[in-house]
Amino acid sequence: MNQTRPTDNPYLLLTPGPLTTSSTVREAMLRDWCTWDRDYNELVQAIRQKLVRLATSQVEEYTSVLMQGSGTFCVEAVVSSAIPADGKLLVLTNGAYGDRIVEMARVHGIATEVIDFGEVTKADAEALEQRLAADATITHVAVVHSETTTGMLNPIKEIGEVAKKYGKVYIVDAMSSFGGIPLDVAELSIDFLISSANKCIQGVPGAGFVVAKTSALIKCKGIARTLSLDLYSQWKTMEEQNGKWRYTSPTHVVRAFYQALIELEAEGGVEKRYERYQRNQQLLAEGMERIGFRILLPKESQSPFITSFYYPESETFTFAELYERLKQAGFVIYPGKISQADTFRIGNIGEVYPEDIERLIAAMENNRFWHAQI
C-alpha cells in the first residue's frame, strides 16, 4: 500500500474522478504561487513535457496545452477550436459523454453527424467506415475512449485506422483513461487527445489538458468560437512565454498536477498503474459477482476504471440506502447513469489498492439490507 495515503478522509472515493488522492498531492497545494513567476512557469513547461512523453514516443510531432476548468472545458476547447466553419464532425457515441460532445458541437453551430451505438454496445469501426464512405463532407471524427456512463472501453485503434484511411482529423476524449492504460497517440493516429488532471493522473480537479499533433494544432489558428477556450491561442502563449497562461491559472491545482505526475513515475509509469487498476477491477468484479451482483457489461467491453452493476431484484433495495451505509463504512460510490436499466457504478482508480477493494466487498456483504436474495 502507498504510504502517502490520506489519513484524514472519512472515506475513499470509489468514483471516476474526483478521486482519492495521496497526502503528498494534497500537500503540494499548501504553497502559494505567482502566475508570472519563472519557477511556476517552468513547472508548467515541465508538466507539458511530461504529458507528451506519457502520450507518445514520437515526442517531436506532438505538443500539449493546459486549460483551466473541468475536463468538459477541455473537450469544448477542442471542439470549438479545431473544426472550421465549413467542417463537419462525426461523433461515435455510446453514452452521456459522447452525447455531450454532440451537444457542444451543436451549441457552436458545427455541422454534426452521429452514430449512436446505444449504451451497452462498443463503438464499431465498420459502421464508421460505412458512414465515411457515404459522406465525404465529414472532416473530423470524435469518440470517447472510456465511456464513464457504463465503464465501456471503445476500440480507439480500429476507429483511428478508419478515420485516417479517409483522411479525417481524429479526436479522442480520453478523460478517464489517459495515464491509466498504455497508449501511444502517434501509433493510434490521434490528432487531439483530451484528458484531465483529476482522473488516472491522480491530481485534483481544476485543470485539464490536450495532447495534440503540432501540425493539427497549428491549423486551429483563427478558428476558435470563444475567447477563453481558444486552444491555439492558449498553446501559442505557453510556447512563446515559457509556460505562461493567457488568463489566471489554477496555481495550486497545477502544483498538485506536477506532484501527481512525479508519483505516477515513481509507481513505475502507466504500465504499473494499469496493472494496479486492472487488479482492482478484477477483484471488484469477482467479489461483487460472488455475493450475487450482476455486471452490466461483458468482460470484453469492460474498462479497468469503473464498473456498472445492476440493482438487486428486490423491492426493498434503494441505492440511496446502499450509498449511505457504504459511506458510513468508509466508501463513496456512484449512482448509475444509463436509461435502460437500474444500475450503480463503482470506480477503482486513484489511491485505491487491492486491499481496499477487499474491504469494500466485505462492507457490501455486511450491508445487504434488502430482504430478497440478489
matplotlib code that plots the C-alpha trace (Angstrom):
import matplotlib.pyplot as plt

x = [0.0, 1.2, 2.4, 1.2, -2.4, -4.5, -5.4, -7.8, -10.5, -13.6, -14.0, -12.4, -13.8, -14.6, -15.6, -14.1, -12.8, -12.6, -10.9, -8.9, -5.5, -2.3, -1.5, 1.6, -0.5, -2.8, 0.1, 1.6, -1.3, -0.2, 2.2, 1.0, 2.4, 2.6, 1.4, 4.2, 7.0, 9.6, 9.7, 6.0, 6.1, 8.9, 6.8, 4.1, 6.6, 7.7, 4.1, 3.6, 6.8, 5.9, 2.4, 3.8, 6.3, 3.4, 1.4, 3.9, 7.4, 7.3, 7.6, 8.9, 5.5, 3.3, 2.7, 0.4, -1.8, -3.1, -6.5, -8.4, -11.6, -13.0, -12.4, -15.5, -13.9, -11.0, -13.3, -15.2, -11.9, -11.0, -14.5, -14.9, -11.2, -10.4, -13.4, -13.6, -16.8, -17.0, -16.1, -18.4, -18.0, -19.0, -19.3, -19.4, -21.3, -22.5, -23.0, -23.5, -20.0, -20.2, -23.6, -22.1, -19.6, -22.6, -24.3, -21.2, -20.8, -24.4, -24.3, -21.4, -23.3, -21.0, -22.4, -22.6, -23.5, -23.9, -23.6, -25.3, -24.5, -26.8, -25.5, -24.1, -22.5, -19.0, -18.4, -17.7, -15.1, -17.1, -20.1, -17.7, -16.2, -19.7, -20.6, -17.3, -17.6, -21.1, -20.4, -17.2, -18.1, -17.2, -13.9, -13.5, -14.2, -14.6, -15.1, -14.8, -12.2, -13.5, -17.2, -17.7, -21.5, -21.1, -17.4, -17.2, -13.8, -14.1, -11.7, -9.8, -7.1, -9.5, -11.6, -8.4, -7.3, -10.6, -10.6, -7.1, -7.9, -10.4, -8.1, -10.1, -8.9, -9.2, -10.3, -10.3, -11.8, -9.5, -10.7, -11.0, -8.3, -5.2, -2.4, -4.2, -3.8, -0.9, -1.4, 0.6, -1.2, 1.1, 0.5, -3.2, -3.3, -4.8, -4.7, -6.2, -6.3, -8.2, -7.9, -7.9, -5.5, -8.0, -8.6, -5.8, -3.1, -4.5, -4.3, -7.1, -10.0, -9.5, -7.2, -7.2, -5.1, -4.9, -2.1, -2.1, -0.3, 1.5, 0.7, -3.0, -3.0, -1.3, -4.3, -6.6, -5.4, -8.3, -11.0, -12.0, -15.6, -14.8, -12.2, -11.3, -11.4, -9.2, -6.9, -4.5, -4.0, -3.5, -0.8, 0.8, 1.1, 2.6, 5.0, 6.2, 6.1, 7.7, 4.6, 2.5, -1.2, -3.4, -5.6, -5.2, -4.2, -5.3, -1.8, -2.4, -4.1, -1.2, 1.3, -0.7, -0.8, 3.0, 3.3, 0.8, 2.9, 6.0, 4.1, 3.0, 6.6, 7.5, 4.9, 6.5, 4.7, 1.5, 2.1, 2.4, -0.6, -2.6, -1.7, -2.9, -6.2, -6.7, -6.2, -8.6, -11.2, -10.8, -11.1, -14.2, -15.9, -15.2, -16.2, -19.4, -20.4, -19.5, -22.1, -24.7, -24.4, -24.6, -22.3, -23.8, -21.1, -19.4, -15.7, -14.6, -16.2, -15.2, -12.6, -10.3, -11.6, -15.2, -17.8, -21.6, -23.8, -27.4, -29.6, -30.6, -34.0, -35.6, -38.4, -36.7, -33.4, -32.7, -29.4, -29.7, -29.6, -26.8, -24.9, -25.3, -24.4, -21.2, -20.3, -20.6, -18.3, -15.7, -16.6, -18.4, -19.7, -21.5, -25.2, -25.9, -26.3, -27.8, -31.5, -32.2, -31.6, -31.3, -27.6, -24.9, -21.2, -18.0, -14.7, -11.4, -8.9, -7.0, -5.1, -7.0, -5.3, -6.5, -6.8, -9.3, -11.4, -11.4, -12.6, -15.3, -16.6, -16.7, -18.7, -21.0, -21.7, -22.2, -24.8, -27.2, -30.2, -32.6, -34.7, -34.9, -31.9, -29.9]
y = [0.0, 3.5, 5.2, 8.6, 7.5, 10.3, 9.5, 12.4, 11.5, 9.7, 7.6, 6.5, 8.0, 5.0, 7.2, 8.1, 11.4, 13.5, 10.6, 9.8, 11.5, 11.0, 13.2, 14.4, 15.6, 17.5, 18.9, 20.3, 22.8, 24.4, 26.9, 30.0, 30.7, 33.8, 33.2, 35.4, 33.8, 32.0, 29.0, 28.5, 28.8, 26.4, 24.0, 24.4, 23.6, 20.5, 19.3, 19.8, 17.9, 15.0, 14.7, 14.4, 11.8, 9.9, 10.1, 9.0, 8.0, 10.4, 13.5, 15.7, 15.5, 16.3, 19.1, 19.7, 22.5, 23.0, 24.5, 25.8, 24.1, 20.6, 18.1, 19.2, 22.6, 21.0, 18.9, 22.0, 23.9, 21.2, 21.0, 24.8, 25.4, 22.5, 22.3, 25.1, 26.8, 24.5, 21.4, 18.5, 16.4, 12.8, 11.6, 7.9, 7.7, 5.1, 7.1, 10.5, 11.8, 11.1, 12.7, 15.7, 16.2, 16.2, 18.8, 21.0, 20.9, 21.8, 24.7, 26.1, 25.7, 23.0, 20.6, 17.3, 13.7, 10.9, 7.2, 6.1, 2.6, 2.6, 2.4, -1.2, -1.7, -0.8, 1.8, 0.0, 0.8, -0.9, 1.4, 4.3, 3.2, 2.9, 6.4, 7.9, 6.1, 7.6, 11.2, 12.8, 16.1, 14.8, 16.3, 15.3, 12.1, 12.0, 9.2, 8.7, 6.1, 5.1, 5.9, 6.5, 6.2, 2.4, 1.6, 0.8, 0.8, 1.7, 0.4, 3.6, 1.9, 0.4, 3.6, 5.7, 3.4, 4.0, 7.8, 8.1, 5.8, 8.6, 11.4, 12.7, 14.6, 12.2, 13.5, 11.2, 12.0, 10.0, 11.7, 8.7, 6.6, 8.6, 7.8, 4.5, 2.4, 2.2, 4.0, 5.9, 8.8, 8.6, 4.8, 5.4, 8.2, 10.6, 14.3, 15.6, 13.6, 15.2, 14.4, 15.8, 16.1, 14.5, 11.1, 8.5, 11.1, 11.2, 15.0, 17.3, 19.0, 22.3, 21.7, 19.6, 19.2, 18.4, 16.4, 17.4, 16.7, 20.0, 20.2, 19.8, 22.4, 25.0, 24.6, 25.8, 29.4, 31.7, 29.0, 29.4, 30.3, 31.5, 33.7, 31.8, 28.3, 29.3, 26.2, 27.6, 30.9, 29.2, 27.0, 29.9, 31.9, 28.9, 28.3, 31.9, 32.9, 29.8, 28.3, 31.5, 31.0, 33.7, 34.1, 33.4, 29.7, 27.5, 27.6, 25.3, 22.7, 22.9, 22.3, 19.2, 18.1, 18.2, 16.2, 13.6, 13.2, 12.6, 10.0, 8.3, 8.0, 6.7, 4.0, 2.7, 4.6, 4.0, 0.2, -0.3, 1.9, 0.0, -3.3, -2.0, -0.7, -4.0, -5.9, -3.6, -4.1, -7.8, -8.1, -5.8, -7.8, -11.2, -10.1, -8.5, -11.5, -13.8, -12.1, -12.1, -8.8, -8.8, -6.7, -4.6, -5.1, -8.2, -8.6, -7.8, -4.4, -3.5, -0.9, -1.2, 2.1, 1.9, -0.9, -0.8, -3.2, -4.0, -3.3, -6.4, -7.7, -6.7, -4.2, -3.2, -2.1, 1.5, 3.0, 5.8, 3.5, 1.4, 4.7, 5.9, 2.5, 2.3, 5.9, 5.1, 2.1, 4.4, 4.2, 6.5, 5.0, 6.4, 6.2, 4.7, 6.9, 4.8, 5.0, 1.3, -0.3, 0.5, 0.4, 1.9, 2.3, 1.7, 3.2, 1.8, 4.4, 6.9, 6.0, 2.7, -0.7, -4.3, -4.4, -1.5, -3.4, -6.4, -4.2, -2.8, -6.3, -7.2, -4.0, -4.7, -8.2, -6.9, -4.3, -6.4, -4.8, -5.9, -8.9, -10.8, -12.6, -10.8]
z = [0.0, -0.8, 2.4, 1.1, 1.5, 3.1, 6.7, 7.4, 5.0, 6.3, 3.2, -0.1, -3.3, -5.5, -8.3, -11.8, -10.5, -8.5, -6.7, -3.6, -3.9, -1.9, 1.0, -0.8, -3.8, -1.5, 0.5, -2.7, -2.7, 0.6, -1.1, -3.0, -6.4, -8.6, -12.2, -13.6, -11.6, -13.6, -11.2, -11.7, -15.4, -15.7, -13.6, -16.3, -19.0, -17.2, -16.9, -20.6, -21.5, -19.2, -20.7, -24.2, -23.1, -21.4, -24.6, -27.3, -28.1, -31.1, -29.0, -31.7, -33.5, -30.6, -28.1, -25.1, -23.8, -20.3, -19.8, -16.8, -15.7, -15.7, -18.4, -20.2, -20.7, -22.5, -24.7, -25.6, -26.3, -28.9, -30.4, -30.7, -31.8, -34.2, -36.6, -39.2, -40.3, -43.3, -41.4, -40.3, -37.1, -36.8, -33.3, -32.3, -29.1, -26.6, -23.5, -21.9, -22.6, -26.3, -26.3, -24.6, -27.5, -29.8, -27.7, -27.6, -31.4, -32.0, -29.5, -31.5, -34.8, -36.1, -38.6, -36.7, -37.6, -35.0, -34.9, -31.7, -30.6, -27.6, -24.1, -23.9, -27.3, -28.3, -31.0, -34.2, -36.8, -39.6, -39.0, -39.2, -42.5, -44.0, -42.9, -44.1, -47.5, -47.9, -46.7, -48.0, -46.3, -42.8, -41.8, -38.1, -36.1, -32.3, -29.8, -26.1, -25.2, -21.8, -21.6, -17.9, -18.3, -18.1, -18.0, -21.7, -23.4, -27.0, -29.7, -30.5, -32.5, -35.1, -35.2, -35.8, -38.6, -40.4, -39.7, -41.2, -44.2, -45.2, -44.2, -41.2, -38.1, -35.2, -31.7, -28.7, -25.3, -23.0, -19.9, -17.6, -19.3, -20.0, -17.6, -16.5, -19.7, -22.1, -25.4, -28.0, -29.7, -32.8, -33.2, -32.8, -35.3, -32.7, -33.6, -30.4, -27.1, -24.2, -20.5, -17.0, -14.0, -11.7, -13.3, -13.8, -13.3, -9.7, -9.3, -8.2, -10.1, -11.8, -14.8, -17.9, -21.0, -24.6, -26.2, -29.9, -33.1, -33.6, -37.3, -36.5, -33.7, -35.9, -38.3, -35.5, -35.7, -36.2, -35.8, -32.2, -31.5, -28.0, -26.4, -23.2, -24.8, -27.8, -27.8, -30.4, -28.6, -25.2, -26.8, -28.6, -25.4, -23.5, -26.3, -26.6, -23.0, -21.4, -19.8, -19.2, -19.3, -21.1, -18.1, -14.4, -14.0, -11.1, -9.5, -6.6, -8.8, -11.3, -8.5, -7.4, -11.0, -11.1, -7.9, -9.2, -12.4, -10.2, -8.2, -11.4, -12.5, -9.0, -9.2, -12.4, -15.0, -16.9, -17.2, -13.5, -12.7, -15.4, -13.6, -10.3, -11.8, -13.6, -10.4, -8.5, -11.2, -11.3, -7.5, -7.6, -10.4, -8.9, -5.4, -6.4, -8.5, -5.7, -3.4, -6.2, -8.1, -11.9, -14.0, -16.8, -19.5, -20.8, -19.9, -23.4, -23.2, -19.6, -18.8, -15.8, -14.4, -13.4, -13.4, -13.6, -11.6, -11.8, -8.8, -6.8, -7.8, -4.5, -3.8, -0.6, -2.3, -2.8, -4.0, -1.5, 1.4, 0.0, -0.6, 3.0, 4.5, 2.4, 3.2, 6.9, 6.2, 4.6, 0.9, -1.6, -4.8, -7.8, -9.0, -12.4, -15.5, -18.2, -19.1, -20.0, -16.6, -12.9, -12.1, -9.8, -10.5, -8.6, -9.6, -8.7, -9.7, -7.5, -4.4, -4.2, -3.8, -3.8, 0.0, -0.3, -2.8, -0.5, 2.4, 0.1, -0.8, 2.9, 3.7, 0.8, 2.1, 5.6, 4.5, 2.5, 4.0, 1.2, 2.1, -1.1, -2.4, -5.1]

ax = plt.figure().add_subplot(projection="3d")
ax.plot(x, y, z, "-o")
ax.set_aspect("equal")
plt.show()
